[in-house]
Amino acid sequence: RTFLALDLITVWPIETWPSPPITTLPPLRTVKIVVPCQTAGSWGDACMRYLVTGCAGFIAARACAMLLEDGHTVVGMDSINDAYDVRLKHWRLARLLGVKTDKRTGHRLQISNGARLKSPNGRFLFLKGDTSRVEDVTKAFAEGPYDAVLNLAARAGVPDSIKDPGAFLRANTERS
């Protein structure tokens, strides 16, 4: 099986464990560990199949891109909420779907509720859905089976979280 680290691993001196003094002590080294799969192919041939929620967000879109670059198949799900500029989410999705974009002007994809968009190479499938809705999650799992699920969906936006912390608590913990 393929093992994949989606982010950087920071190695701290053991004597600083469990609380490294982040403000004063630099890490010993930071390494990126990625073991790409051996066979890339069409929808059914990719090494592993992933479901990634929140796929239009900053971190999840990067995780999807890394998985796709390594030859895996990804089903991405996102509600495309307006917590921040929706044009950024559309731009990220367009890139994952293989659509030419202009970051300066933004790119608006035609995404209706329940949308199902597939990349030309067939290795990325986007489903518009909300992780707090059982019907949407059921539809996403019907596209499986999956080797792994990365639940990166979350309500973002510090100012809004201060205005309505209850909504963020429900969206980011109770409904995820």
C-alpha positions as CSV (number, residue, x, y, z in Angstrom):
1,R,0.0,0.0,0.0
2,T,1.0,3.6,-0.5
3,F,1.8,5.7,2.5
4,L,1.4,9.4,2.1
5,A,2.2,12.3,4.3
6,L,0.2,15.3,3.1
7,D,2.1,17.9,4.9
8,L,5.5,18.7,6.4
9,I,6.8,16.7,9.4
10,T,8.8,18.8,11.9
11,V,11.3,17.0,14.0
12,W,11.9,18.6,17.4
13,P,14.7,17.7,19.9
14,I,13.4,15.0,22.3
15,E,14.3,17.0,25.4
16,T,11.6,19.6,24.4
17,W,8.8,17.1,24.3
18,P,5.9,17.4,25.0
19,S,5.9,21.2,24.5
20,P,8.6,22.5,22.2
21,P,9.2,26.2,22.7
22,I,7.9,27.2,19.3
23,T,8.8,30.8,19.6
24,T,12.4,30.2,20.6
25,L,13.6,26.9,19.3
26,P,13.9,26.2,15.5
27,P,13.1,22.7,14.4
28,L,16.0,20.3,13.8
29,R,14.7,19.7,10.2
30,T,11.6,19.6,8.2
31,V,11.0,16.9,5.7
32,K,8.3,16.0,3.3
33,I,7.6,12.3,2.9
34,V,5.6,11.2,-0.1
35,V,5.7,7.7,-1.6
36,P,3.9,7.9,-4.9
37,C,2.0,5.0,-6.2
38,Q,3.5,2.8,-8.9
39,T,0.6,2.8,-11.4
40,A,-1.3,5.8,-12.5
41,G,-4.3,5.4,-14.7
42,S,-8.0,6.0,-15.2
43,W,-10.7,6.1,-12.6
44,G,-10.6,2.4,-11.8
45,D,-6.8,1.9,-12.1
46,A,-5.4,4.6,-9.7
47,C,-3.4,3.2,-6.7
48,M,-5.8,4.4,-4.0
49,R,-9.2,6.1,-3.9
50,Y,-9.7,8.9,-1.5
51,L,-12.8,10.9,-0.4
52,V,-11.7,14.4,0.6
53,T,-14.3,16.7,2.2
54,G,-13.8,20.5,2.1
55,C,-11.9,20.0,-1.2
56,A,-12.3,23.7,-2.3
57,G,-10.6,24.9,0.9
58,F,-7.0,25.9,1.1
59,I,-5.6,22.8,2.8
60,A,-7.9,20.2,1.2
61,A,-7.4,21.5,-2.3
62,R,-3.6,21.1,-1.8
63,A,-4.1,17.6,-0.4
64,C,-6.2,16.7,-3.5
65,A,-3.6,18.1,-5.9
66,M,-0.8,16.1,-4.2
67,L,-2.9,12.9,-4.3
68,L,-3.7,13.5,-8.0
69,E,0.0,14.3,-8.8
70,D,0.9,11.0,-7.3
71,G,-1.5,9.1,-9.4
72,H,-4.3,8.5,-7.0
73,T,-8.1,8.9,-7.6
74,V,-9.9,11.6,-5.6
75,V,-13.6,12.3,-4.9
76,G,-13.9,15.8,-3.5
77,M,-16.9,17.1,-1.7
78,D,-17.5,20.8,-0.7
79,S,-20.5,23.0,0.0
80,I,-18.9,26.1,-1.5
81,N,-20.2,28.2,1.4
82,D,-19.5,31.9,1.5
83,A,-17.3,32.0,4.6
84,Y,-14.7,33.8,2.4
85,D,-14.4,34.7,-1.3
86,V,-16.1,32.0,-3.3
87,R,-14.0,32.9,-6.3
88,L,-11.0,31.3,-4.6
89,K,-12.9,28.1,-4.1
90,H,-14.0,28.1,-7.7
91,W,-10.4,28.7,-8.8
92,R,-9.1,25.8,-6.8
93,L,-11.9,23.5,-8.0
94,A,-11.3,24.6,-11.6
95,R,-7.6,23.6,-11.2
96,L,-8.5,20.2,-9.8
97,L,-11.0,19.7,-12.6
98,G,-8.4,20.7,-15.3
99,V,-10.2,23.8,-16.4
100,K,-8.1,26.8,-17.5
101,T,-8.4,29.7,-15.1
102,D,-7.3,33.3,-14.5
103,K,-6.5,33.8,-10.9
104,R,-6.7,37.6,-11.2
105,T,-10.3,37.7,-12.4
106,G,-11.5,34.5,-10.7
107,H,-13.3,31.7,-12.4
108,R,-16.9,30.9,-11.9
109,L,-17.8,27.2,-12.5
110,Q,-21.5,26.4,-13.0
111,I,-22.1,24.5,-9.8
112,S,-25.7,23.7,-8.9
113,N,-26.9,22.0,-5.8
114,G,-26.1,18.3,-6.1
115,A,-23.5,19.0,-8.9
116,R,-21.3,16.1,-10.0
117,L,-18.3,17.3,-12.1
118,K,-15.5,15.0,-13.4
119,S,-12.0,15.9,-14.7
120,P,-11.2,15.0,-18.3
121,N,-8.7,12.3,-17.1
122,G,-11.4,10.9,-14.8
123,R,-9.3,10.8,-11.7
124,F,-11.0,13.8,-9.9
125,L,-14.7,13.9,-9.2
126,F,-16.3,16.8,-7.5
127,L,-19.6,16.5,-5.6
128,K,-21.3,19.6,-4.2
129,G,-22.5,18.6,-0.8
130,D,-22.5,19.5,2.9
131,T,-21.0,17.1,5.5
132,S,-23.8,18.1,7.9
133,R,-26.4,16.6,5.5
134,V,-26.8,12.9,5.7
135,E,-28.1,12.7,2.2
136,D,-24.9,14.4,0.8
137,V,-22.6,12.2,2.8
138,T,-24.5,9.1,1.6
139,K,-24.1,10.2,-2.0
140,A,-20.4,10.7,-1.5
141,F,-20.0,7.2,0.0
142,A,-22.0,5.7,-2.8
143,E,-19.1,6.8,-5.1
144,G,-16.8,4.5,-3.1
145,P,-15.4,2.2,-2.0
146,Y,-12.5,4.3,-0.6
147,D,-9.1,3.4,0.7
148,A,-9.1,6.5,3.0
149,V,-11.3,9.5,3.9
150,L,-9.7,12.9,4.7
151,N,-12.4,14.9,6.5
152,L,-11.0,18.4,6.0
153,A,-14.4,20.2,5.8
154,A,-14.7,23.0,8.3
155,R,-16.4,26.4,8.7
156,A,-13.7,29.0,8.3
157,G,-13.4,32.7,9.1
158,V,-12.2,34.1,12.4
159,P,-14.4,37.2,12.5
160,D,-17.5,35.2,11.8
161,S,-16.5,32.6,14.5
162,I,-16.4,35.4,17.1
163,K,-19.8,36.7,16.0
164,D,-21.5,33.3,16.1
165,P,-19.3,30.7,17.9
166,G,-22.2,28.2,18.3
167,A,-22.5,27.9,14.5
168,F,-18.8,27.1,14.2
169,L,-18.9,24.6,17.0
170,R,-21.8,22.8,15.4
171,A,-20.3,22.8,11.9
172,N,-16.8,21.9,12.9
173,T,-17.4,19.3,15.6
174,E,-20.9,18.1,15.9
175,R,-21.7,17.7,12.2
176,S,-18.3,16.7,10.8
